[in-house]
Amino acid sequence: MGKFNKAGGREMPELNTSSLPDLVFAFLFFIMMVTSMREVTLKVVFRAPQATELQKLEKKSLVTFLYVGEPTAEFREQMGTTPRLQLNDNFAEISEIQDYIAQEKSSMKEEDQPFMTVSIKADKETKMGLITDVKQALREAYALKISYSARPAGT
Amino acid sequence: MARKKRKTPGINGSSSADIAFMLLIFFLITTSMDTDQGLARRLPPPPQKDQEKEEMDVNKRNLMVVLINSSNQVLANNEHIDISQLKDKVKEFIENPYNDEHKPEKIETDIPFFGNMMITKNHVISLQNDRGTEYQAYIQVQNELARAYNELRDDVSMKKFGKAYIDLEEEQQEAVRVVYKQNISEAEPKNYGGTK
């Protein structure tokens, strides 16, 4: 009786991977929801100052970013090491802020314009002189809601 | 001859996992997860040119001057203090618990939920900084000021509603904001010497 013969012994059934793409896609969509596209390439060194009383910026679409800091290593030869202002992808002068803000404002929906927030991302070693100039320019441009970008203390 | 029914062969889907992984990695690289956090502030509107410059008349006892010099030292009401003491000093100034006559006057005001209350609604904290001040020092001072207000608001919400300020209803928060109104004025920048 060949009841116990080992011929054609059992093999491990192969793991079914047909649902793997679905899993990965679900994960992909999750990542796409919770993150936002990096819009600009930083040309300035930016280390956020620390603070504890932080508020989250609510709507990403209403926020405009200004970067202030020393140029990164690759631009240091042309620009020197004095802190500079970056708007979008380029270095800019203080006088250009007003046009930039106006342009950003006009690209928003009209009902959203009063809620426009400008987030100042400045390096922690920047001197206040430059920041003050930026703030004065923002006042002139009627972009009065601002946020000093900082990171929670202890990180 | 019996004709065999032909079936279209199923598309091989074994590579779709790879494609999805590629997309996933692409998105992981190009996006950033960080939610931006910061200290929210409101700037005053620009001064009107045709308007006469209005001198704000502030009683001396209602005013607290916080000065940061170019070597990041803090001067509060002409007293050199450490940054860690600033919060308590500011809290004491805003609250004026002992009705000190050198601290802001208390004015009786009718506030929803609280009724008549004596509050120091005319107090002003004037923040001045030098052009040479470091941004980190400025943020620290702003942070301490914000912390003073937040702690005072939390205290009063705890006492009145038994909840922290952040958990209150919108109207209750508004009432608490009236009790401790944030009055931080930033002076026009001056250059007190030192290099830019």
HADDOCK unambig.tbl for C-alpha pairs under 7 A between the chains (distance, minus, plus):
assign (segid A and resid 20 and name CA) (segid B and resid 17 and name CA) 6.22 0.50 0.50
assign (segid A and resid 21 and name CA) (segid B and resid 16 and name CA) 6.00 0.50 0.50
assign (segid A and resid 21 and name CA) (segid B and resid 17 and name CA) 4.27 0.50 0.50
assign (segid A and resid 21 and name CA) (segid B and resid 20 and name CA) 6.44 0.50 0.50
assign (segid A and resid 24 and name CA) (segid B and resid 20 and name CA) 6.19 0.50 0.50
assign (segid A and resid 24 and name CA) (segid B and resid 21 and name CA) 6.58 0.50 0.50
assign (segid A and resid 25 and name CA) (segid B and resid 20 and name CA) 6.04 0.50 0.50
assign (segid A and resid 28 and name CA) (segid B and resid 24 and name CA) 5.13 0.50 0.50
assign (segid A and resid 32 and name CA) (segid B and resid 27 and name CA) 6.97 0.50 0.50
assign (segid A and resid 34 and name CA) (segid B and resid 33 and name CA) 6.90 0.50 0.50
assign (segid A and resid 35 and name CA) (segid B and resid 31 and name CA) 5.83 0.50 0.50
assign (segid A and resid 35 and name CA) (segid B and resid 32 and name CA) 5.60 0.50 0.50
assign (segid A and resid 35 and name CA) (segid B and resid 33 and name CA) 4.75 0.50 0.50
assign (segid A and resid 36 and name CA) (segid B and resid 31 and name CA) 5.36 0.50 0.50
assign (segid A and resid 36 and name CA) (segid B and resid 32 and name CA) 5.80 0.50 0.50
assign (segid A and resid 36 and name CA) (segid B and resid 33 and name CA) 6.73 0.50 0.50
assign (segid A and resid 37 and name CA) (segid B and resid 30 and name CA) 6.28 0.50 0.50
assign (segid A and resid 37 and name CA) (segid B and resid 31 and name CA) 4.43 0.50 0.50
assign (segid A and resid 37 and name CA) (segid B and resid 32 and name CA) 6.44 0.50 0.50
assign (segid A and resid 38 and name CA) (segid B and resid 30 and name CA) 6.24 0.50 0.50
assign (segid A and resid 38 and name CA) (segid B and resid 31 and name CA) 5.29 0.50 0.50
assign (segid A and resid 38 and name CA) (segid B and resid 32 and name CA) 6.11 0.50 0.50
assign (segid A and resid 49 and name CA) (segid B and resid 136 and name CA) 5.36 0.50 0.50
assign (segid A and resid 51 and name CA) (segid B and resid 140 and name CA) 6.44 0.50 0.50
assign (segid A and resid 51 and name CA) (segid B and resid 143 and name CA) 6.01 0.50 0.50
assign (segid A and resid 52 and name CA) (segid B and resid 143 and name CA) 6.78 0.50 0.50
assign (segid A and resid 53 and name CA) (segid B and resid 39 and name CA) 6.90 0.50 0.50
assign (segid A and resid 53 and name CA) (segid B and resid 143 and name CA) 6.08 0.50 0.50
assign (segid A and resid 53 and name CA) (segid B and resid 146 and name CA) 6.57 0.50 0.50
assign (segid A and resid 53 and name CA) (segid B and resid 147 and name CA) 6.24 0.50 0.50
assign (segid A and resid 54 and name CA) (segid B and resid 37 and name CA) 5.95 0.50 0.50
assign (segid A and resid 54 and name CA) (segid B and resid 38 and name CA) 5.11 0.50 0.50
assign (segid A and resid 54 and name CA) (segid B and resid 39 and name CA) 5.37 0.50 0.50
assign (segid A and resid 55 and name CA) (segid B and resid 37 and name CA) 5.63 0.50 0.50
assign (segid A and resid 55 and name CA) (segid B and resid 38 and name CA) 5.56 0.50 0.50
assign (segid A and resid 55 and name CA) (segid B and resid 39 and name CA) 6.08 0.50 0.50
assign (segid A and resid 55 and name CA) (segid B and resid 40 and name CA) 6.81 0.50 0.50
assign (segid A and resid 56 and name CA) (segid B and resid 36 and name CA) 6.27 0.50 0.50
assign (segid A and resid 56 and name CA) (segid B and resid 37 and name CA) 4.59 0.50 0.50
assign (segid A and resid 56 and name CA) (segid B and resid 38 and name CA) 6.53 0.50 0.50
assign (segid A and resid 57 and name CA) (segid B and resid 36 and name CA) 6.01 0.50 0.50
assign (segid A and resid 57 and name CA) (segid B and resid 37 and name CA) 5.96 0.50 0.50
assign (segid A and resid 124 and name CA) (segid B and resid 135 and name CA) 5.15 0.50 0.50
assign (segid A and resid 124 and name CA) (segid B and resid 136 and name CA) 4.70 0.50 0.50
assign (segid A and resid 125 and name CA) (segid B and resid 134 and name CA) 5.53 0.50 0.50
assign (segid A and resid 125 and name CA) (segid B and resid 135 and name CA) 5.80 0.50 0.50
assign (segid A and resid 125 and name CA) (segid B and resid 136 and name CA) 6.41 0.50 0.50
assign (segid A and resid 126 and name CA) (segid B and resid 134 and name CA) 5.76 0.50 0.50
assign (segid A and resid 126 and name CA) (segid B and resid 135 and name CA) 5.42 0.50 0.50
assign (segid A and resid 127 and name CA) (segid B and resid 131 and name CA) 6.45 0.50 0.50
assign (segid A and resid 127 and name CA) (segid B and resid 132 and name CA) 5.22 0.50 0.50
assign (segid A and resid 127 and name CA) (segid B and resid 133 and name CA) 5.47 0.50 0.50
assign (segid A and resid 127 and name CA) (segid B and resid 134 and name CA) 4.68 0.50 0.50
assign (segid A and resid 127 and name CA) (segid B and resid 135 and name CA) 5.81 0.50 0.50
assign (segid A and resid 128 and name CA) (segid B and resid 130 and name CA) 6.90 0.50 0.50
assign (segid A and resid 128 and name CA) (segid B and resid 131 and name CA) 4.96 0.50 0.50
assign (segid A and resid 128 and name CA) (segid B and resid 132 and name CA) 5.86 0.50 0.50
assign (segid A and resid 128 and name CA) (segid B and resid 133 and name CA) 5.22 0.50 0.50
assign (segid A and resid 128 and name CA) (segid B and resid 134 and name CA) 5.81 0.50 0.50
assign (segid A and resid 128 and name CA) (segid B and resid 135 and name CA) 5.63 0.50 0.50
assign (segid A and resid 129 and name CA) (segid B and resid 131 and name CA) 3.87 0.50 0.50
assign (segid A and resid 129 and name CA) (segid B and resid 132 and name CA) 6.18 0.50 0.50
assign (segid A and resid 129 and name CA) (segid B and resid 196 and name CA) 6.73 0.50 0.50
assign (segid A and resid 132 and name CA) (segid B and resid 189 and name CA) 6.97 0.50 0.50
assign (segid A and resid 139 and name CA) (segid B and resid 43 and name CA) 6.59 0.50 0.50
assign (segid A and resid 139 and name CA) (segid B and resid 45 and name CA) 5.82 0.50 0.50
assign (segid A and resid 139 and name CA) (segid B and resid 46 and name CA) 5.31 0.50 0.50
assign (segid A and resid 140 and name CA) (segid B and resid 46 and name CA) 5.49 0.50 0.50
assign (segid A and resid 142 and name CA) (segid B and resid 45 and name CA) 6.63 0.50 0.50
assign (segid A and resid 144 and name CA) (segid B and resid 42 and name CA) 5.52 0.50 0.50
assign (segid A and resid 144 and name CA) (segid B and resid 43 and name CA) 4.78 0.50 0.50
assign (segid A and resid 144 and name CA) (segid B and resid 44 and name CA) 6.84 0.50 0.50
assign (segid A and resid 144 and name CA) (segid B and resid 45 and name CA) 6.92 0.50 0.50
assign (segid A and resid 145 and name CA) (segid B and resid 41 and name CA) 6.27 0.50 0.50
assign (segid A and resid 145 and name CA) (segid B and resid 42 and name CA) 4.89 0.50 0.50
assign (segid A and resid 145 and name CA) (segid B and resid 43 and name CA) 6.51 0.50 0.50
assign (segid A and resid 146 and name CA) (segid B and resid 40 and name CA) 5.89 0.50 0.50
assign (segid A and resid 146 and name CA) (segid B and resid 41 and name CA) 5.43 0.50 0.50
assign (segid A and resid 146 and name CA) (segid B and resid 42 and name CA) 6.07 0.50 0.50
assign (segid A and resid 147 and name CA) (segid B and resid 38 and name CA) 5.46 0.50 0.50
assign (segid A and resid 147 and name CA) (segid B and resid 39 and name CA) 5.18 0.50 0.50
assign (segid A and resid 147 and name CA) (segid B and resid 40 and name CA) 4.20 0.50 0.50
assign (segid A and resid 147 and name CA) (segid B and resid 41 and name CA) 5.85 0.50 0.50
assign (segid A and resid 148 and name CA) (segid B and resid 38 and name CA) 5.03 0.50 0.50
assign (segid A and resid 148 and name CA) (segid B and resid 39 and name CA) 5.03 0.50 0.50
assign (segid A and resid 148 and name CA) (segid B and resid 40 and name CA) 6.47 0.50 0.50
assign (segid A and resid 149 and name CA) (segid B and resid 37 and name CA) 5.77 0.50 0.50
assign (segid A and resid 149 and name CA) (segid B and resid 38 and name CA) 4.02 0.50 0.50
assign (segid A and resid 149 and name CA) (segid B and resid 39 and name CA) 6.52 0.50 0.50
assign (segid A and resid 150 and name CA) (segid B and resid 37 and name CA) 6.06 0.50 0.50
assign (segid A and resid 150 and name CA) (segid B and resid 38 and name CA) 4.90 0.50 0.50
assign (segid A and resid 151 and name CA) (segid B and resid 37 and name CA) 6.48 0.50 0.50
